[in-house]
Amino acid sequence: MLLEKINSPKDLKKFTIPELVRLAGEIRPFIVDVISKTGGHLSSNLGVVELTIALHYVFDTPEDTIIWDVGHQCYTHKILTERQDRFGTIRQNGGLSGFPLRQESKYDTWDTGHASNSISIAVGLAEAKKKMNKSHKIVTVIGDGSLTGGMSFEALNHAGHLKSDIIVILNDNEMSISKNIGALSSYLNRIMTGEFVSNIREEIKNITKKHPTVYKAAKYFEEAIKGFFVPGIIFEELGFQYFGPVDGHDLGNLTDTLKNIKRFKGPVLIHVITKKGKGYPYAEDDPERFHGISTFEMRTGNCIHSGSRTYTDVFGDTIIELAEKDEKVVAVTAAMGLGTGLDKFSSIYPERFYDIGIAEQHGVTFSAALALGGLRPFVAIYSTFLQRAYDQIILDVCLQNLPVVFAVDRSGVVGQDGPTHHGAFDLSYFRHIPNMVLMAPRDENELKQMLYSAYLYECPAAIRYPRGEAPGVPIDDQFREIPFGTWEILREGADVAIITCGSMVQPALSAADELAGEGIECTVVNGRFIKPMDRELLLRVAKQTGRILTVEENTFIGGFGSGVMELLSKEGVVVPVRCLGIPDTFMTHGSQKTLRNRIGLDKEGISRAIREWLKKE
């Protein structure tokens, strides 16, 4: 196999184009086989196999820089850059990251995981290169989905202004090229990027500029032709030289185009057409499901899972129930309809579903305006992605005191996607905003009732819940409002009060059961309202036990535990308080169970913390 001969990108340069085509055919089943066992981003990676090979074949990495946006399509890149032997460990505890990671390889330029920032990175690197008198090439690969983020257009605008020496590859996997148009486009593209033609074009420009009327007419004619045949006019107006569309699975044409464009100066954009899921029929037919998939049976494409309901499933079902009750209920998400559980809602109520693309800032302000207009928007965005709309949450939702409900999925420890995806900060960034109500459910039934309660409030509300399976408790058929700002005592004990919320309630109860067998009696409080907190219950529990341990799946800085201490301080109550939470560090990737155990956010960690505390006393 050719793949066995690849130790670094330099080995690619020994191959012929037909051999590179064979190599692409070997890489695809290799990726499918590994990801069927580990889970991961499949369809996007299958779509960029040829493009990745061509980039490493034409450019001299790592001297030349490749930046991946979002980064989840970097699997072929990892295989070709000295990590093939470890690819089977991807996204596993102690294994390769599922995203580019600088500490992992000299070929990884940026620790990525969020969309739309690659062109900004390229522009900055180009300026640094210019100031440091370096000559290497800077290439960024950005998907058409990432281009929906406003940051991309801010960077395009700046790159055109600076005339940055960068190459932007727009990986467009939503368009297809028919054979006739594709062949013509490939032919024209090779000619248009060839040295002879580009020299003639520059010479004609220089001549016609001496005659403004002729130059203006020639320029108008060129742009009119481009605007009619290709979608490149917007990039040309921003100062980029546009080439494409190019068939992203035609290695011969792709390498020829890249070789020609490698000579160019100034900002260049190459429009490459690829197919998500290429080469694996199940992923081709359903690229959204195979975008980020758990383990699956390679032969059938069926997922391997327990069948238990997830918090995401419960949210999706509940929002449909609420929509049945009230036609003003609408749902908003940012390019994550399936991931947030809104796929069923979108099919039942397509006119009440808004996917605003990878544009969280716009999505939050858009939702605020929907609420101002009389609708009841539910905004479903992963915790880590909602961080990008922090300013809009403050000024466009909370300052206006508008009834927008945030369904904050993937809060806390997320798992194999690593530091860019852990929802470690949402309790902290929501809790201090005026007018915000903040809740966390201990199980799926409480999630349903919280969504209903938030629907009743005439103010901003956020409900954060974790990735993965819910505890499996029965869900009430009927809605009921949770008394506003109230906690509940789940277990009574005199030695220490464990005050916790959300995903940490069940481990706290288990720890209390274990400690009871050792003669240590704990009160366990479900602090389901992070804001406002239950003042009366907190003061009563503090007085009865004299010790408080807070437990949260959030950074302990500025989170739930901080709120408990602030309230006690305000009331002048002095009792010892200890806080368990996510430490002040960016956690690596690994299974949720392993990571929670590592930072003490499980039954064993809670029990150990209490034992050590009482032992010291």
VEXPA-26081 format. One record per residue (C-alpha): residue in one letter; x negated, z, y. Coordinates in steps of 0.001 Angstrom, whole numbers, plus 500000, padded with zeros to 6 digits. Layout:
AXZY/...
// end
This chain:
M500000500000500000/L498817499183503518/L500055502549504761/E497406504287502640/K494705502435504603/I495838503839507966/N493880506853509176/S494008506132512904/P495338503422515273/K491964501675515108/D492720500706511505/L495736498697512717/K493500496305514601/K492033495047511306/F495427493766510143/T497034490388510653/I500562490093512053/P502052489413508577/E500284492547507345/L501732494552510245/V505180493302509230/R504496494556505685/L503328497879507116/A506608498297509009/G508411497700505725/E506421500537504124/I506852503002506983/R510664502886507032/P511312504111503461/F508537506687503927/I510357508133506957/V513774508044505241/D512411509816502163/V510801512643504168/I513701513180506582/S516203513264503710/K514363516425502594/T513550518020505968/G516296516794508277/G515451515293511647/H516016512388514010/L516355509370511771/S518179506442513376/S516131506464516598/N512867506508514633/L513856503658512345/G514595501610515453/V511095501809516963/V508829501184513964/E507658497711515061/L507470498745518713/T505231501715517847/I502971499588515653/A502664496964518411/L501788499577521045/H498976501092518985/Y497819497600517927/V497534496266521488/F496522499365523448/D493469501542522859/T494944504969522227/P494248507756522941/E492197506371525873/D495299504416526887/T498232506784527352/I501646506497525678/I504478508754526886/W507629509052524769/D511019509734526315/V512788511779524855/G510145512126522145/H512440512364519139/Q511448508770518252/C507764509635517705/Y507673509761513878/T505914506393513386/H503566507399516206/K502653510578514290/I502168508670511035/L499759506224512711/T497804508893514605/E495970510876511923/R498989512906510742/Q500313510833507851/D499163513370505262/R501134516150507007/F504264514170507788/G506140515865504947/T505898519153506892/I507664517835509987/R509958520378511680/Q509144522970508998/N507654526437509472/G503987525925510328/G504293522134510016/L504306519207512428/S506597519326515442/G509477516857515562/F508385515950519102/P505056515067520742/L502968518209521117/R499648518241522969/Q498125521077520943/E498877519094517774/S497069515845518595/K494937514120521215/Y497358511189520925/D500267513260522309/T500274513151526104/W503184515445526955/D505222518156525225/T508575516397525375/G512096517161524219/H514268516576527290/A515200513132528556/S514528511075531668/N511177512528532795/S508714510013531330/I508558507644534314/S507865510582536643/I505040511629534315/A503661508075534278/V503749507810538078/G501894511110538424/L499277510118535850/A498823506752537577/E498095508467540887/A495634510822539193/K493985507849537476/K493592506082540814/K492073509137542507/M489716509741539551/N488627506054539423/K489741505573535828/S490911502296534297/H492996503174531230/K496575501914530848/I499633504142531128/V502678503170529073/T505998504968528891/V508737504254526348/I512183505214527602/G515494504627525870/D518489503122527611/G520244506479527109/S517498508338528983/L517743505817531785/T521218507207532572/G519505510353533914/G519096510321537688/M515489511482537458/S514581508112535911/F515847506220538949/E514128508625541332/A510863507857539524/L511487504087539454/N512065504165543189/H508841506117543793/A506817503914541428/G507912500810543305/H506991502424546613/L503533503476545383/K503026500237543424/S502027502473540509/D499937500808537840/I502256501644534941/I504072499823532142/V507615500973531456/I509129499859528165/L512906500082528224/N513943500541524600/D517481499174524627/N519230499815521302/E522791499115522423/M522462495350522951/S521947492672520345/I520391489226520801/S521820486230519023/K519323484011517206/N519486481148519707/I519204483324522800/G516574485460521094/A514388482475520233/L514689481040523730/S514042484423525300/S510946484961523152/Y509581481553524090/L510228481967527805/N508850485470527812/R505569484419526234/I505247481638528805/M506227483823531784/T503676486506530905/G500881484055530085/E497858483964532353/F498266480292533364/V501880480656534502/S501372484004536231/N498439482554538199/I500562479569539252/R503392481886540343/E500999483899542519/E499505480748543995/I502953479352544864/K503851482691546499/N500702482581548619/I501426479013549751/T505120479496550501/K504519482746552412/K502893480596555104/H506260478886555495/P508883481662555749/T511902479398555311/V510529477818552158/Y509418481213550791/K512824482770551446/A514601479899549706/A512211479995546729/K512564483760546401/Y516353483562546606/F516425480816543955/E514139482807541606/E516236485974541921/A519502484091541508/I518278482524538269/K517012485887536972/G520207487665537931/F522255485044536101/F520275485014532858/V518733488488532564/P519632492001533761/G516302492408535540/I517251491972539159/I517718495709539805/F514193496446538562/E512704493590540588/E514393494990543701/L512823498388542978/G509390496764543007/F508841496174539284/Q507877492953537559/Y510566492551534903/F510094490802531548/G512562490481528735/P514679490903526839/V512172490950523966/D513166491327520312/G511744494739519383/H511592493864515677/D509614490616516081/L506045491896515781/G504420488573516596/N506293488057519836/L506080491736520714/T502294491898520377/D501853488635522317/T503995489968525163/L502171493300525301/K498764491586525257/N499769489421528216/I501280492273530212/K498297494521529532/R496417492465532157/F498988493024534892/K498595495403537837/G501367497323539522/P504618498545537981/V505886496414535101/L509060496872533068/I509505495284529639/H513044495194528297/V512874495558524494/I515927495238522251/T515937497356519071/K518503498413516492/K519054502093515780/G518801502906512085/K517044499613511335/G516359499133507628/Y518534501960506273/P522138500720505928/Y523805504116506306/A521942504790509563/E522626501263510834/D526355501711510212/D526534505210511700/P523540505696514043/E525167508611515884/R525526510724512724/F521924509946511728/H520587510638515224/G519859514266514358/I520786514924510751/S520305517752508280/T519066517101504758/F520876514268502995/E521037512395499712/M518899509309500248/R520804507105497790/T524263507768499258/G523510508940502808/N525694512019502278/C524655515250503984/I523667518250501871/H525318521357503323/S527340524385502306/G530594523141503770/S531062526275505888/R532520525870509345/T530178526004512301/Y530826527408515752/T530721523800516961/D533528522881514552/V535652525784515804/F535128524764519423/G536147521184518621/D539349522281516887/T540256524828519567/I539885522411522472/I542346520098520706/E544827522972520365/L544479523774524059/A544926520104524957/E548163520056522956/K549426522972525074/D548368521583528449/E547888517961529457/K545568519089532265/V542881520119529748/V539987517621529730/A536584517633528004/V533217516645529454/T529904516223527636/A526494514682528300/A525830512058525612/M526550514610522857/G530148513968521783/L529412514400518079/G526850517177518534/T529207519334520595/G532197518836518276/L534166516660520688/D534280513564518481/K537788514377517195/F539012515231520676/S537708511902521995/S539645509959519340/I542893511899519897/Y542668512066523705/P540336509243524768/E541757509202528297/R540947512924528678/F537377512732527352/Y534381512051529596/D530894511340528291/I528796511145531433/G525525510194529681/I522297512115529999/A523256513264533480/E523990516986533305/Q523744517508537055/H526347514851537743/G528479516114534848/V528732519648536252/T529594518530539792/F532009515929538407/S533713518704536416/A533925520914539503/A535724518115541312/L538082517644538342/A538968521328538642/L539440521035542406/G541852518177541700/G543989520358539436/L542591519646535951/R541136522216533529/P537719520897532478/F535785522242529476/V532120521264529764/A530319521206526392/I526547520984526817/Y523701522513524806/S522168525592526419/T518739524037526878/F520135520854528475/L522461522754530804/Q519375524298532431/R518939521021534280/A522222521574536141/Y521417525108537306/D521751524258540999/Q525086522519540466/I526456525520538509/I525622527761541468/L526660525612544419/D529285523216543089/V531094525472540616/C530530529148541412/L530261528929545200/Q533541526969545186/N534961529465542633/L536446526648540537/P537915527155537021/V535355525214535012/V534754526484531458/F531244525974530061/A531054525788526256/V527351526542525845/D526393525371522364/R523003525920520650/S522349529226522418/G519582531481521164/V517184530451518398/V517957526832517507/G515381526124514805/Q513412523035513839/D513549521233517201/G511280523829518742/P510588525182522233/T512340522488524234/H515594523147522384/H515825526931521978/G518647528289524153/A516661531335525211/F517618531632528874/D521355531074529397/L522419534738529559/S519802535200532273/Y520633532102534311/F524404532643534173/R524567536414534541/H523406536773538134/I525668534080539675/P528629535425541712/N532141534553540447/M530870533722536944/V532488535277533853/L530127535270530859/M531077535884527226/A529566535634523728/P531697535722520539/R530710537692517443/D532546535301515084/E534641532136515005/N537956533874515626/E536605535554518738/L535296532175519924/K538800530709519668/Q540320533586521632/M537549533483524246/L538183529797524876/Y541863530564525379/S541090533533527632/A538708531430529744/Y541436528797530027/L543697531454531593/Y541131532573534187/E541187531051537646/C537407531230537998/P534207529831536450/A533577530997532878/A530845530408530305/I530975531071526563/R527692530879524697/Y527473530526520915/P524733529700518403/R523920526677516331/G525013526699512709/E527498528377510431/A529932531011511657/P530362534262509658/G533435532924507838/V536165535270509079/P539825534154509100/I540973532491512319/D544305533543513826/D546921530831514080/Q548077532078517460/F546142532411520677/R545733535861522224/E544064536851525449/I541082539189525177/P541461542013527720/F539256541027530642/G535818542653530783/T536314544842527706/W533962545746524879/E534909547162521484/I533416549882519279/L532972548571515744/R531330551673514279/E530801555257515468/G527638557335515123/A525909560108517063/D522201559209516859/V521899555919518753/A524213553281520222/I523454549659519369/I525062547602522118/T524885543928521302/C526680540617521767/G527334537285520113/S525220536320517123/M523505539713516973/V526678541721516225/Q526634541040512470/P522926541927512011/A523509545102514056/L526366546156511773/S524225545468508708/A521361547496510168/A523719550390510911/D524942550355507304/E521358550444506037/L520326553259508386/A523378555314507412/G521940555504503904/E518886557162505458/G520944559690507403/I520752557848510753/E524219557287512237/C524639554487514759/T527447553478517083/V527761549684517184/V529369548131520265/N530422544496520576/G529449543832524207/R531380540561524231/F531589540390528037/I528095540078529434/K529687539777532862/P531646541769533842/M530479544624531605/D532759547387530334/R531670550212532641/E533864552942531159/L532909552293527539/L529194552022528376/L529174555369530200/R531105557050527392/V528770555759524673/A525678556670526695/K526946560235527062/Q527901560581523383/T524686559237521807/G521998559747524452/R520107556676523238/I520899552973523671/L519350549973521925/T520462546595523273/V520089543526521084/E520499539945522305/E519431536463521222/N518171535646524705/T515015536440526613/F515043540171527263/I513999539438530871/G517098539394533051/G519467539206530089/F522110541439528502/G519858544488528145/S518794544182531779/G522466544200532749/V523099547394530773/M520174549150532479/E521261547937535907/L524766549328535420/L523459552677534169/S521083552847537139/K523915552075539558/E525977554880538048/G523055557327538134/V523105557808534346/V519679558548532877/V519370557853529139/P516561556163527216/V517248552440526729/R515266550016524609/C515826546269524527/L515399543792521690/G515448540111522549/I513435536925522559/P509887537732523779/D508400536277526949/T506968533211525246/F508006529714524184/M508891529944520503/T507664527320518090/H509784525362515598/G510949526644512235/S514120527739510480/Q516457530053512398/K516083532727509714/T512281532672509836/L512091532733513630/R514633535542513982/N512712537569511432/R509448536913513254/I510780538315516563/G512798541144515026/L516279539757515683/D517734540417512238/K518875543397510178/E515315544363509254/G514046544098512818/I516873546190514273/S516522548864511580/R512740548987512050/A513065549361515837/I515410552360515465/R513312554040512764/E510138553736514847/W511926555015517951/L513315558122516248/K510035558749514426/K508112558833517722/E510635561285519164/
// end
